[in-house]
Structures are given as C-alpha cells and as structure tokens.
Amino acid sequence: QVQLVESGGGLVQAGGSLRLSCVASGSISSINVMGWFRQAPGKMRELVAQIDEGGNTYYGNAVKGRFTISRDNAKNTVSLQMNSLKPEDTAAYYCAADRVVLSTKSDYWGQGTQVTVSS
C-alpha cells in the first residue's frame, strides 16, 4: 500500500500562484509515476500533470506553460507549481500514483486539497 498526503492549496486571486506538494509513504517501490488530477463541481476528474521516476513529464493542455510539476525521489515528494492561475483552475486537486501510467482508475490517491481562484 502507498499513502499520499497533500499540502498546499487555498484561495488566491486570478494571476496569482500556489504550490501543491504530495508526500508518498509505504510501498514506494511499487510506484513509478506520480502526478495531479483535478475535479471541479459537475465536471469529470482530469489529469493535470504527471512525472515519472526519470523526470519525464506530461501536462494537460489547459495548464501547459503555467504549471510545473517536479519530483524529489529521495524525499518521495511530488510538487505542482501553479502560476498565472485562472478562475477556471478552481477545483479539488488530488495527488495520484501508479506503477506505469496515471488514470482515473489509478490505485493510489491523496485526500484532495481545494484550490480556489477568485476573479
């Protein structure tokens, strides 16, 4: 089992920045890829960004150029730096981890942290 604990999030004005962090513990050797999903009320959960142990990254189109995902393998931590935030970025953000690739069916999830961007 892998446990994921998120921190960060909160309320920010449009154009501002926030940083999310997620620490993994437990059977760390069973996971390769970590990342972030988000879900706004009434919408489907969507992949925001992911990063594998080698540092290869993927970003959703909506956040490219504004968000940066990073990972510290020694500390089992993944972070998401969110810049130029927009009201449409408002959502619950979830850290996720999996062996090969992230999806909405991934095995490991954090509890979620709320990000609210005011206009």
N, C-alpha and C positions, 0 to 999 in steps of 0.2 A: 504493500500500500504506500501511496505517496500523499502527503498532506501539503496543501498550498495555502499560504497565509498572505493576504494582500494588505497593503497600506497605501496611503495617499488618497487622492480624490478630494472632492469638496466642491465649493461654489466659487466660480471665477467669472469675471466679465469677458465678453467677447474680445478676442485678440490677446487674451492672457495665456498663461502657461500653467501646466500642472505636471507632476511626476508621480507615476504609479510604480510601486515595487511589489514583488512577489517572491517569497522565500519558500523553497521546497525542502521537505524533510521526509525521512522514511527510506523507502527503497529507491533511492536516487538512480541507481544503476539501471533501473528498468525504463527510464525515460531518456529521450534524445531531444525532442523538440518541446519548446515552451513558448507560450505567447498569450495574447489577449483577445478576447471576444467582447462584444458589447451588445446590449439589448435595450432598446427604447420601448416605452409603453406601446403596445399594439403592433410592434414590429418583430420580425424574426431575429434571432441571435445571429450576429455576423462576425466573421473573423476580421480583426483589426490588423494584427501583425503577428508574425511568428519568427522564431530564430532557433536554429539547431546548434548542436554542440560545436560544430565547425564554424559557426558565425554566419552561416547563410541565412538571409532574411527574406521575408515576404511581407508586403504591405497591401492592404485593401486600397482600392482606387480612391476612396473618399478621404484617405489620410496621407497619401503619398506626398512627400515634400514638407509635411507639417509634423508628423510623428516620427520618433526614432526609437527603435527597440534595441536593447543591449542586454548582454548576459555576462555574468561573472560565474564561471563554472566552479571556481574554488569555493565560492560562497553559496552556490546553488540558488542564485538570485537572477531574476529577470526584471528589467525595468522598462517603462514606457514613458519617454519624454514627449509631452504633448504641447506643441506651440501653436500660435495663431488659432486658438480654439474658437469654434463657431457654435451658435446655439444648437445646430443640428448634431453636434457631438454629445449633447446631453443624453446620458444613458447610464445603466448599470454596467460596469466593466468587470469582467471575470478573467482571472488568470486560469490557464489550462495547460496541461502537459500530457504528452503521449509518447509512445515508443517511436513512431515513424512520422506521422503527419497529424496535424490538428483538424478536428471536425467537431460538429455539434454532438457527435457520439463519442468523443474522447473520454478516456477513463477517469481523468483526474481534474477536479475543478476547485477553485477557491470559492469563498462565500460571496464574493462580489463587493464592489465598492462604487458608490454613486458619484458620478461627475455631472455637475450642473453648470451650464454656461448661460449666463444672462445676456440679453441683448442691450 
